[in-house]
Amino acid sequence: MSDAPTTEPCDGCGEPTTDALARTVRLSVDRANIDTQRLCPECFADWIERYQDRMGSGRDDADGSSEIIVD
């Protein structure tokens, strides 16, 4: 058995990304998984920036039902 880190492509740019560097972004609506993306650090930073631009940063969700979960 090998101790080498596994690499899979980034869903954003396609470059190989080791598990230690990858981030998984999951989009769920009413607890149903809509989309899951494996992203390298650069694509993840771009995703966060796009999210903040589109959703507005600092908005409070009154009922707490909206959340971002990143592995």
C-alpha distances in whole Angstrom, upper triangle without the diagonal:
4,7,9,12,12,16,18,22,25,27,30,30,27,25,21,20,17,17,19,22,22,25,25,29,30,34,35,39,40,37,36,33,35,32,29,28,25,26,26,28,31,31,31,33,35,35,36,39,40,40,42,44,45,45,46,45,46,47,48,47,49,48,44,43,41,38,35,32,29,25
4,5,8,10,13,16,20,22,25,28,27,24,22,18,17,14,15,16,19,20,23,24,27,29,33,34,38,40,36,35,32,34,31,27,26,23,24,23,25,28,28,28,31,33,32,34,36,38,37,40,42,42,43,44,43,44,46,46,45,48,47,43,42,40,37,34,30,27,24
4,6,9,12,16,19,21,24,26,26,23,21,17,16,13,12,13,16,17,20,22,26,27,31,33,37,38,35,34,31,33,30,26,25,21,22,21,22,25,26,26,28,31,30,31,34,36,35,37,40,40,40,42,40,41,43,43,43,46,44,41,40,38,34,31,28,25,21
4,6,9,13,16,18,21,23,23,20,18,14,13,10,11,11,14,15,19,20,24,26,30,32,36,38,34,34,30,31,28,25,23,19,20,18,20,23,23,23,26,28,28,29,32,33,33,35,38,38,39,40,38,40,42,42,42,45,44,40,39,37,34,30,27,24,21
4,6,10,13,15,18,20,20,17,15,11,10,6,7,8,10,11,15,16,20,22,26,28,32,34,31,30,27,28,25,21,19,15,16,15,16,19,20,20,22,24,24,25,28,29,29,31,34,35,35,36,35,36,38,39,38,41,40,37,35,33,30,27,23,20,17
4,7,10,13,15,18,17,15,13,9,8,6,6,9,11,11,14,15,18,20,24,26,30,32,29,28,24,25,22,18,17,13,14,13,16,19,19,19,22,23,23,24,27,28,28,30,33,33,33,35,34,36,37,38,37,40,39,36,34,32,29,25,22,19,16
4,7,9,12,15,14,11,9,6,5,4,6,9,10,9,12,14,17,19,23,25,29,31,29,27,24,24,20,17,15,11,12,11,14,16,16,16,19,21,20,22,25,25,26,28,30,31,31,33,32,34,36,37,36,40,39,35,34,31,28,24,22,19,16
4,7,9,12,12,9,8,5,6,7,8,11,11,9,12,12,15,17,20,23,26,29,26,25,21,21,17,14,12,9,10,10,13,15,14,15,18,19,18,21,23,23,24,27,28,28,29,31,31,33,34,35,35,38,37,34,32,29,26,23,21,17,15
4,6,9,8,5,5,4,6,9,10,13,12,9,12,12,14,17,19,22,26,29,26,25,21,20,16,14,10,8,8,8,12,13,12,13,16,16,16,19,21,21,22,25,26,26,27,29,29,32,33,34,34,37,36,33,31,29,26,22,21,18,16
4,5,6,5,5,6,6,9,10,13,10,8,9,10,11,14,17,20,23,26,25,23,19,18,14,12,8,6,5,6,9,10,8,10,13,13,12,15,17,17,18,21,22,22,24,26,25,28,29,31,30,34,33,30,29,26,23,19,18,15,14
4,6,6,8,10,10,13,13,16,13,10,10,10,10,12,14,18,21,24,22,20,17,15,11,9,6,5,6,8,12,12,9,10,13,13,11,15,17,16,17,20,21,20,22,24,24,27,28,30,29,32,32,29,27,24,22,18,17,15,15
4,6,8,11,11,14,15,17,14,11,11,11,11,14,15,19,22,25,24,22,19,17,13,11,8,8,6,8,10,9,6,8,11,10,9,13,14,13,15,18,18,18,20,22,22,26,26,28,28,32,32,29,27,24,22,18,18,15,16
4,6,9,10,14,16,17,14,12,13,14,15,17,19,23,25,29,28,26,22,20,17,15,11,10,8,8,11,9,7,10,13,11,12,15,16,16,18,20,20,21,23,25,25,28,29,32,32,35,35,32,31,27,25,22,21,18,19
4,6,9,12,14,16,14,12,14,14,16,18,20,23,26,30,28,26,22,21,17,15,11,10,9,9,12,12,10,13,15,14,15,18,19,19,20,23,24,24,26,28,28,31,32,34,34,37,37,34,32,29,27,23,22,19,19
4,6,10,13,14,12,11,13,15,17,20,22,25,29,32,30,28,25,23,20,17,13,11,9,8,11,11,10,13,15,15,16,19,20,20,22,24,25,26,27,29,29,32,33,35,35,39,38,35,34,31,28,24,23,20,19
4,7,10,12,10,10,13,14,17,20,22,26,29,32,30,28,24,24,20,17,14,11,10,8,11,12,12,14,17,17,18,20,22,22,24,26,27,28,29,31,30,33,34,36,36,39,39,35,34,31,28,24,23,19,18
4,7,8,6,6,10,12,14,17,21,24,27,30,28,27,23,23,19,16,12,9,8,6,9,11,11,12,14,16,16,18,20,21,22,24,26,27,27,29,28,30,32,33,33,37,36,33,31,29,25,22,20,16,14
4,5,6,6,10,12,15,18,22,25,28,31,28,27,24,24,21,17,14,10,10,8,10,13,14,14,16,18,18,20,22,23,24,26,28,29,29,31,29,31,33,34,34,37,37,33,32,29,26,22,20,16,14
4,5,5,8,10,13,16,20,22,26,28,25,25,21,22,19,15,13,9,10,9,11,14,15,14,16,19,18,19,22,23,23,25,27,28,28,30,28,30,31,32,32,35,34,30,29,27,23,20,17,14,11
4,6,9,11,15,18,21,24,27,30,27,27,23,24,21,17,15,12,11,10,10,14,15,14,16,19,18,19,22,23,23,25,27,28,28,29,27,29,31,31,31,34,34,30,29,27,23,20,17,14,11
4,7,10,13,16,20,23,26,29,26,26,23,23,20,16,14,10,9,6,6,10,11,10,12,15,15,16,18,20,20,22,24,25,26,26,25,27,28,30,30,33,33,29,28,26,22,19,16,13,11
4,7,10,13,16,19,23,26,23,23,19,20,16,13,10,6,6,5,7,10,10,8,11,14,13,14,17,18,18,20,22,23,23,25,23,25,27,28,28,31,31,27,26,23,20,16,14,10,9
4,6,10,13,16,20,22,20,20,16,17,14,10,8,6,5,6,7,10,9,7,10,12,11,11,15,16,15,17,20,20,20,22,20,22,23,24,24,27,27,23,22,19,16,12,10,7,6
4,6,10,13,16,19,17,16,13,13,10,7,6,5,6,9,10,13,11,9,12,14,11,12,16,16,15,17,20,20,19,21,21,22,23,24,23,26,25,22,20,17,14,11,9,6,5
4,7,10,13,16,14,14,11,11,8,6,5,7,8,11,12,13,11,8,11,12,9,10,13,13,11,14,17,16,16,18,18,20,20,21,20,23,22,19,17,14,12,8,7,5,7
4,6,10,13,11,10,7,8,6,4,7,9,11,14,16,17,14,12,15,15,12,13,16,15,13,16,18,17,16,19,19,20,20,20,19,22,20,17,15,13,10,8,7,7,9
4,7,10,9,8,6,5,5,6,9,12,14,17,18,19,16,14,16,16,12,13,16,14,12,15,17,15,14,17,18,19,18,19,17,20,18,16,13,11,9,8,8,10,12
4,7,5,5,4,5,7,9,12,15,17,21,21,23,20,17,20,20,16,16,19,17,14,17,19,17,15,19,19,20,19,19,16,18,16,14,11,9,9,9,9,12,14
4,5,5,7,7,10,12,15,19,20,24,25,26,23,20,22,22,18,18,21,19,16,18,20,17,15,19,20,21,18,18,15,17,15,13,10,9,10,11,12,15,17
4,5,8,10,13,15,18,21,24,27,28,29,26,24,26,25,22,21,24,22,19,21,23,20,18,21,22,22,20,19,15,16,14,13,9,10,11,13,14,17,19
4,6,9,12,13,17,19,22,25,26,28,25,22,25,25,21,21,24,23,19,22,24,22,19,22,23,23,21,20,17,18,15,14,10,11,11,12,12,15,16
4,6,9,11,15,18,21,24,26,27,24,22,25,24,21,21,24,22,20,22,24,22,20,23,24,25,23,22,19,21,18,17,13,13,13,14,13,16,17
4,6,8,11,14,17,21,22,24,21,19,22,22,18,19,22,20,18,21,23,20,19,23,23,25,23,23,20,23,20,18,15,14,13,13,12,13,14
4,7,10,14,16,20,22,23,19,18,21,20,16,18,20,18,16,19,21,18,18,21,22,24,23,23,20,23,21,19,16,14,14,13,13,14,16
4,7,10,13,16,18,19,16,15,18,17,13,15,18,16,14,18,20,17,17,21,22,24,23,23,22,24,23,21,18,15,14,13,12,13,14
4,7,10,13,16,17,14,12,16,16,13,14,18,16,15,18,20,19,19,22,22,24,24,24,23,26,24,22,19,17,15,12,11,10,11
4,6,10,12,13,10,9,13,13,10,13,16,15,14,17,19,18,19,21,21,24,24,25,24,27,26,23,21,18,16,13,12,10,11
4,7,10,12,9,9,12,13,11,13,16,16,16,19,21,20,21,23,23,25,26,27,26,30,29,25,24,21,18,15,13,10,10
4,6,8,6,5,9,10,9,11,14,14,14,17,19,19,20,22,21,24,25,26,26,30,29,26,25,21,19,15,14,11,11
4,6,5,6,9,10,10,12,14,15,16,18,20,21,22,23,22,25,26,28,28,32,32,28,27,24,21,17,16,13,12
4,6,5,6,9,10,11,12,14,15,17,18,20,21,22,20,23,25,26,27,31,31,27,27,24,20,17,16,12,12
4,5,5,6,9,10,11,13,14,16,17,19,20,21,20,22,25,27,28,31,32,29,28,25,22,18,18,15,15
4,5,5,6,9,10,10,12,14,15,16,18,19,19,22,23,26,26,30,30,27,26,22,20,16,16,13,14
4,5,5,6,9,10,10,12,14,15,16,17,16,19,21,23,23,27,27,24,23,19,17,13,13,10,11
4,5,5,6,9,10,11,12,14,15,16,14,17,19,22,23,26,27,24,24,20,17,14,14,12,14
4,5,5,6,9,10,11,12,14,15,15,18,20,22,23,27,28,25,24,20,18,15,16,14,16
4,5,5,6,9,10,11,12,13,13,17,18,20,20,24,25,22,21,17,15,12,13,11,14
4,5,5,6,9,10,10,11,10,13,15,17,18,22,22,19,19,15,13,10,12,10,14
4,5,5,6,9,10,10,10,13,15,18,19,23,24,22,21,18,16,13,15,14,17
4,5,5,6,8,10,11,14,15,18,19,22,24,21,21,17,16,13,16,15,18
4,5,5,6,8,8,12,12,15,15,19,20,18,17,13,12,10,13,13,16
4,6,5,5,5,9,10,13,14,18,19,17,17,14,13,11,14,15,18
4,6,6,7,11,12,15,16,20,22,20,20,16,16,15,18,18,21
4,6,9,12,12,15,15,19,20,19,18,15,15,14,17,18,21
4,7,9,8,11,11,15,16,15,15,11,12,12,15,17,20
4,7,6,10,12,15,17,16,16,13,13,13,17,18,22
4,6,9,11,15,17,15,16,13,13,12,16,17,20
4,6,10,12,15,13,15,13,13,13,16,18,21
4,6,9,12,11,13,11,11,13,16,18,22
4,6,9,8,11,9,11,13,16,19,22
4,6,5,7,7,9,12,15,18,21
4,6,8,9,12,15,18,21,24
4,6,8,11,15,17,20,23
4,6,7,11,13,17,20
4,7,10,12,16,19
4,7,10,13,17
4,6,10,13
4,6,10
4,7
4
